[in-house]
């Protein structure tokens, strides 16, 4: 799986990230695994056209000293559909900016 990982994060800062994610995102039902909806303007043309598959999301996982965002976009409603798959360049940049903005807004040093 292709992903963006930021590691060497202190346990206190990991707790801040978990609190942020608990408040701002959707739980996957698994501990420290979250779903983040992609904004409509970040969707590919296929994803926009697949209204029945919306929302489209990416996974963010948090470990003991790291946060990882997957570069794979999933439909919430349909597991097998051609609108899901690896990010395009625009989506990849969005995900990196998303994770970096969390780290910046929480004043975390890595």
N, C-alpha and C positions, 0 to 999 in steps of 0.2 A: 504494500500500500504506500502510495506517495503521501507525504505529510510534511507539515512544518512543525518543528520541535524547538522549544526553548527550555533549556535545562539549567542546572545549578541554581535553582530557586530555593530560598530558605523555607523551612517548614512554616514559619509565621506568614510569609508571603503566599505560600500555597493555600493557607487557610483563608487569606483575603480573596484569592482567586476563586476558591470554592464558594465562598459567600456571594461573590459577584455573580457567578454562574447560576447559583441557586435562585437568585433574585431576578436575573435578566433573561434566562433562557429556559428551554424545555428539558425536563429530565427524560432520559432514555429509559428509566426504570432500573438501570444498573448504577451502582455507586460510582460517582465521579466521571460519568459519561453523559454528555449533554448534546442536545440538538440545537443548532443555530439556523434559523430560517434565513435564506438568501433574500435580499430585497428584490422586488420585481425587476427593477432596472438592471440588476446583475445577472438575471437569467438569460440563457441562450434563447434563440428564436424557437427551437423545439420545445424547450421548457415553458416558455410563455404560451405557446400554442396548446400545450397539454394541460388545460384548465382543470381537468378531472384529477390530475396528478399533484396539483399544488396542495400544500406548500412544498418547496424543494429545500433540503437542508444539508448541512455538513456536520460531521461529528467532531466534538472536542472532548478529549480525554485528559484527566489530570492524574498525575502520579505523585510519588513521595516528594520529588524535587523537580518536576517537569510538567509542561503543558504541551499537548500535541493536537493540532488540527489536521484532519484528513482532507486531502485534495480530491475527494470523491463526493459528488452530489447525488443525493437520494430523493426519491419521491416518498412522501409520507404515506400515501394511499396505495401505491402500486409498487410491488417489489420488483417485478420484471417489466420494464418498459424502456424503450430506447431513449427516453429523455433523461435517464440517469446515467452517470458515468463520471470519468475524470474531468476535472475543471478545465475550462479554457483559460487562456492567459488572463483575461479580465477577472475571472472568478478567483484565480490563484492570487492575484494581487489583492483582491478584496479580503480574502481570508488572512493573508499575512498582515495587512493593515488592521484587521479586526483584532487579532491576537496582540499585535504591537500596541494598539490603543488601550487594551485592557491593562497591559503591563505599565504603560505610561500613566494612565489615569489613576492607578493604584500606587504609583510612585515606587515600583518594584525595581530593584537593581539585580541585573543578571551578570 
